[in-house]
Amino acid sequence: MPAIKIKTSGFTLIELVVVIVILGILAATAAPKFLDVSDEAERAVFSGIAAAFRGGVEQVHLKWRIKGNGVAQLNFIPISDPSVGGDLSVNQFGYPADTRGTSLTMNSENDCLDVWRAVLISQDAIVAGNNSQDFEASYSGDTCTYVYNKQPTLTVVYNSTTGEIIIND
């Protein structure tokens, strides 16, 4: 009687091992590209927050110009959010300066914190005088520097005299 041949189909163990090795090599080369995306995402978050801050400062200044009185104003914009600390005052050039109602000029780190909180009114970009939050504020001669703590090379520099905002990204 002739022998019956049974035809089997499928993959051999060697073929499966080769496929797994090839997939491992592909994963090892593709993973670094996906890991770099997180840095780009942080830059995008920073850019969005910085642009919102710039837009907020510009809106305050435009409101001051529309009012047309040309002088510093205490409690210029009422703010009801208790986390901000009070109404926003503007300096003689019409730029945000303070929320504590004590001065019409920016002259301390606290004023930098006030302006950030008042202009953004958001818990998405928390600022502090140290690196415990998203941004760290510092003051030096009419200028506030806000450092993004997740990537310290990313900064926003705000000059309260000229209204200039430099975004270093």
BELPEWO-V903016 format. One record per backbone hydrogen bond with DSSP energy under -0.5 kcal/mol. NH is the residue of the N-H (numbers start at 1). CO is the residue of the C=O. If there is no record, write none. Layout:
nh = {NH;NH}
co = {CO;CO}
This chain:
nh = {5;6;7;8;16;17;18;19;20;21;22;23;24;25;26;27;28;29;30;31;32;33;34;35;36;37;38;39;40;41;42;43;44;45;46;47;48;49;50;51;52;53;54;55;56;57;58;59;60;61;62;63;64;65;66;67;68;69;73;76;76;77;78;84;85;88;89;90;91;94;97;98;107;112;113;114;115;116;117;118;119;120;121;125;128;133;135;136;137;138;140;143;144;145;146;147;147;148;149;149;151;154;155;155;156;157;158;158;159;160;160;163;166;167;168;168;169}
co = {3;4;5;6;12;13;14;15;16;17;18;19;20;21;22;23;24;25;26;27;28;30;30;31;32;34;35;35;36;37;38;39;40;41;42;43;44;45;46;47;48;49;50;51;52;53;54;55;56;57;58;59;60;61;62;63;64;64;90;73;88;88;76;81;81;77;98;73;95;91;89;89;105;108;109;110;111;112;113;114;115;116;117;122;135;130;126;147;128;145;143;140;158;138;156;136;145;154;134;147;148;151;153;168;146;166;144;156;164;142;158;159;157;165;155;166;167}
